């Protein structure tokens, strides 16, 4: 067994163990840290498979951006780590079934890869002659998949705006609009005509003011 195979089994075992700890540890902060370790192990395996672009992208995007955002959200909502997971046993059968489906899919991919080993060797040789994996991914991404790539960026922009709007709505010092009430508003609800009866006492003259000199004369 060569060094590359040993490193593969080390990173694969670390990834499986850390992924198992993500769904079993009670503390959500520890679960997020184990997920970061899972991403690092997966990125190392991608680099060993000569897919360095995917490995670097996994570290920069998921570890450097997404997981840091997860940690901020977990710390902001103040989750109680001591409270037991009430729904863990209820969703455990569905989680096991879903995990079995994922394992079967991965087994099918690995089995298909072993059956077409010669084709994989030819594609790897062509990759070494034509250029790096990053160059090929960039060429395909901005030519054949340019529209889905821009659409995914638009979806992420909408998600970012929605997250900011939800965060600002919960603050007391921020003004928010209720779009559903605005859409249901009718014209007759905006202006109310009120008929007020005139007050006649307002047109009466004011009573005379008694000065100090007149009061002295009356006393005399």
HELIX and SHEET records of a PDB file:
HELIX    1   1 UNK A    3  UNK A   22  1                                  20    
HELIX    2   2 UNK A   28  UNK A   48  1                                  21    
HELIX    3   3 UNK A   52  UNK A   57  1                                   6    
HELIX    4   4 UNK A   58  UNK A   66  3                                   9    
HELIX    5   5 UNK A   67  UNK A   77  1                                  11    
HELIX    6   6 UNK A   88  UNK A  115  1                                  28    
HELIX    7   7 UNK A  117  UNK A  130  1                                  14    
HELIX    8   8 UNK A  133  UNK A  141  1                                   9    
HELIX    9   9 UNK A  146  UNK A  169  1                                  24    
HELIX   10  10 UNK A  179  UNK A  183  1                                   5    
HELIX   11  11 UNK A  187  UNK A  190  1                                   4    
HELIX   12  12 UNK A  200  UNK A  203  5                                   4    
HELIX   13  13 UNK A  212  UNK A  219  1                                   8    
END                                                                             
